[in-house]
Amino acid sequence: MKPPAKGQKKILVIKLSAVGDFVLAFPAFERIRAAHPGAHITLLTTPPFESLARSSPFFDRVEIDGRPSNPIAWLGLVARLRREKYERVYDLQNSSRTSLIFQALRPMPPQWSGIAAGASHRHRNPDRMKMHALERQAQQLEVAGIWPDAPTRPLSAPPPDISWILARSPAARPMTSTNPRPVVLLIPGSSAHRTEKRWPIEHYAKLAEILSAKGFDIVIIGSLQESNLAHAIQRKATRARDLTGRTDFAQIATLGARAALAIGNDTGPVHLIAAAGAPTIALFSSASDPAISGPRGHVTVFQADDLKSVAVETVAQAAVSLASGNP
């Protein structure tokens, strides 16, 4: 990626976290790019998001050592950021660690948008963590002076625009060679250490069986480590296609743009698929709050303290209605 030209202003954006959070940051990335059209903008992130960030139109450079693994690496990161002499930093992670970076850059830190004490453009709203991520980040950039008409009221922010992903993705091959049926995407996994966020796999298998009998093609996506979940679904719905471990972010978005429906847990690909335009059913346990971190778009949310209590028949009825275009 291109280095900054001599005298070119330099901007740093920090965003490190999970896929869903990263997708919800796209509107903020876009606004920062628009506010600094002639600047050289660097993203500080982590390895899982490198390819997605590099393919985006928002950044000139992507650095992936945003979570140093030891004190020496952390000091090296701080030293590099000090040498770069960024004019402004947008901390969209807003963690204690990223705020510590600001403190480490004293006594002459760059302009800083975030929650760090002493920041030039500090986001001081005490209720910020009660806001949905989209409105919260919009308000942060409003405070930073680059989004005067920011959508900060509840539910006012539109879903992320990922048309740039779709424009750069090759045309998808037809799901079936003859007599194509509408496609339903199933996302039965979640973070490996957050299994309480998963609707039971036997529920997904029964749902796939019902939807397949109603004329839908079932496509299962997820990481390679979740292929066992796909196999469990295929034992009930034998025609279901297993794409676990075979899709990158761009391919997931492309599938979402062409699907009749998506059904999944509170996990990153669901955010990406919803942003691509697929009618989406998102299943939330008490482990997270969709009002704070849920996907936006044509989305129906089912939430329960224990996802086992969400009946297959209830989800199937909603699925058929959404896929057929009924409210």
N, C-alpha and C positions, 0 to 999 in steps of 0.2 A: 504494500500500500504506500501511497506517495508521502514523502516527507514534507514538512512545512517549507514554504518558500521564505526567503530572507525577508524579515520584517512582517511576515504574516501573523496575525493574531492567533493565539492557540487557546483552545477550549478543551476541558476535560469533562467527560461524563462518567460517573461511576454507577454501574449496575451489575450485581454479582449473582443474584439469587435464582430461584427455580424457574422452570419454563413458563408456568402460568404468570408469575410476576414479571418475567421478561416480556412476554406478549403484552401485558397490560401497560408496559412502559413505552410501547411504540408511539402513542400520541405525544408523549413528552419528548421522545427522541426527535420526532418530526418537528415539533414546535421549536426546539433548540436549534435544529438545522436551519429553519426558516428565519430565526432571529439573528443568526450569525452566518449569513450566506457566503461571506468572503473569508471566514475563519477556517483554520485547520482544526478539525474536531477529532479527538481521540476518545475511544471508549476503553475504560478499564473494567474488565470482566473476568470470567473464568472459562476454562477450556470448553465446557459443553456448548457455549454460545458463540464460539469463535466463527464458525462457518456461517451461521445465520446473520451475525453482525456484519461480517465482511461482505455478504451479498446484499446488504441493505444500502439504501441511498443516503444514510444518515451520517456515516463516519468516514474519515480519511485514513484512520489508523485504528487497529484493535490490538490491545494488550491484554494478556490472559493471566497475569500473575497477581490478580486482585485479592487473592486469599493466600498470602505467604505462609509457608508451612513451618517456619522457624524464625527466631529473632533476627538472624543474619539476613535472611531474605526480606524480612519486613523493613529493616534498616536500609537495605538496598533499594527497595521500592520507594521509600521516603526520599532517599538521596536523588533518585532519578526524577521524581516529581518536582523536587526543588530545582534541579538543573534545567528542567523544561521551561520553567518560568511561565506557567499557564496564567493567562489573564483572568480567567474565571473557571470555577469548578462547579458542576451540577452534581451533587451527591443525591442520587435517586435511590440509593440503598438505605441511607440514613440509619445505619447501625452504630453501635458503640465503637466498633472497629474503624469504620470509615470516619466517624467523628474524631477518633484519635489521630487519624492521618492529618486532619486539619490542625489539631493542636501541635503535632510534630513539625508542621511547616511554619510555625511561629518563629521569630517575631514578625516576619513579613509575609504572611500567607496571601494567596491570591484571593480575589473576590470569591465568595463561597455561598452557594445556595444549598441549604440543608438545615438540619436541626442542631448542628454543632454550636456549642456555647461560644460566643464571640464572632460568629460568622457575619459577614457584611450583609447578607440577604437571608437572615434566619427565618425559618418557618416556625412561628411561635404558637400556632393554634394548639391549645391543650387538648382539644378533642380530635386531633388529626387522625389518630388511629381508630376512631369510630367512623371515619369516612371510607367509602370505597376507594380502592387504589387509583382509579381513573380520576375521580374528583380531587383526591388528596394531592396527587402529583400536579394536577392543573392548578390547584391553589398555590402550591409551592412555586410554580413558575410565574403565577400572578404576582406573588410577593417579590420574586426576582425581577419583575418589571418587563417580562417578555411575553406575557399573555394577558392583556388588559381585559378581554372579554371571556376569561376562563370559565368553563362549565363546572361550577363548584357546588351547585345545589344537588341534593340527592337525586340520583338517576338522570342527571342532566347530560353527563358525558356520553357520547356515542361510543360504540365498540371500536376497537382498533381497526385502522384501515391497513389491510395487508395486500392491497392490489399489486404492490411492487413485487411481492413473492410470486403471485400468480402470473404476472407478466413475464417473469424470468424463468418460469417453469415450462418444460416441454409439454406439449399436448399429451394428455393421458390417453393410453390405449383403452379401447372399450373394455368394460368389466367382463362382458361376455361376447362371444363372437356372433351369436345369432339370438334373436328375441331377447334383447337386454331387459332386465328387470330393474326396478328402482333399487338403489343400494342403500343399505343401512350400515353405518360404521359402529362397531362396538369397541369401547376402550375399557376393558375390565380390570386393568392394573392401576397402580399408584406407586408412590415411593415405597421402596421395599421395607422401610422401617415404619411405615404408616398404614399397616394393613387394616386398621379400624376404619379407614376411609374407603374401603372396598365393599360394594354390594356383593353378596355371596356369589361365588362363581356358578353354583348350581342355579341361581336365579337367572344369571346371564344365559346359561345353557337352555333353560326352559323358554326364556324370552326369544332366543334365536330360533328355537324350534317353532314357536308360535308364528313369528314374523316370516320365517321361511315358508311355512304352510300358507301364509296369506299372500305370497307372491313377491316377497322381497329377497334380494341377494344380500347375504351377510358377509361383511368383511371385518376382520378382527385386526386391530393395530395395537402396537405397544413395543416395548423393548424385547430384545432377544431373551432376556431372563424371564419374560412373561409368556413364553411359548407354551408352557404347561397349562396356562389358563386358556389359551386358544385351543389346545388339544381337548381340554375338558368340554369346551363348547361344541367342538366338532363331533364329539361322541353322541351328542343329542341332535345337532343340526349338521348332518353329514356334508351338505353342500357348502357350508361356510368356508370362506377363504382365509387362510392364516397369513397375514403380512407382518407378524411380529418380528422385529429385528431387521426389516427390509425397507423401512421408510425413513427418510430424513425429514427435517422440518418442512422443506419446500414441498416434498411429496405428500406429506400429511395435509398441508394447506390445499394442495391441488385436489386431493380426494375429498376434502371438506367442501370445496366449491362445487363439486359435482354430485354430492350425495343427497339423497332424499331426506336423510335423517342421521343424526349421531346420538349415541347413548353412552354415557361414561361417568366415571367417578370424578371426584375433585382432583384432577391431575392436568398437567400442562397441555398435552395434546387436545384436550377438550376445549381449552381457551383458543387454541390455534384454529381448530375446526369451526368453532362458533364465529370467530372473527372472519373466517373465509365465507360465511353466509349460510352454512347448513343449519336447518332447524335442529335444535339440540336439547336433549334431556340430560341434565346434570344432577347427579346423586350426591348429596352432602350428608355426612354424619355430623354429630355434635363436635367433631374435632376441628371444624372450621366454619366460618360464617359467610354465606354467599353474599350478604349485604356488604361485606368488606372486601372479599376477594373473588366473588363469583364471576363467571364469564358474562359478557354482554352480547346482545344480539337477539336473535329469535330463539330465546332460551326459556325452557320450563325447568324449574328446580323442584326436586323432591328432597325433603330434609327430614331426618329422624335421628333421635339419639343413638339408636342402633339400626343400621341399614337393613338388618335382617327383617325388620318389621314392614319394610316397603314391599308390598305384594307384587308379584310378577304380573298379575292380571291388571293391576292399576297402571303399571308402566306400559304394558302392552296396549291398553286402550288409548293412553295418551300418545303413544308412538304412532299408532295407525292414524289417529286424528291429525297429528302434526304432519306426518308424511303425505297425507292426502290434501294438505293445505287448509284443513279446517281449524278454527281457533280452539 
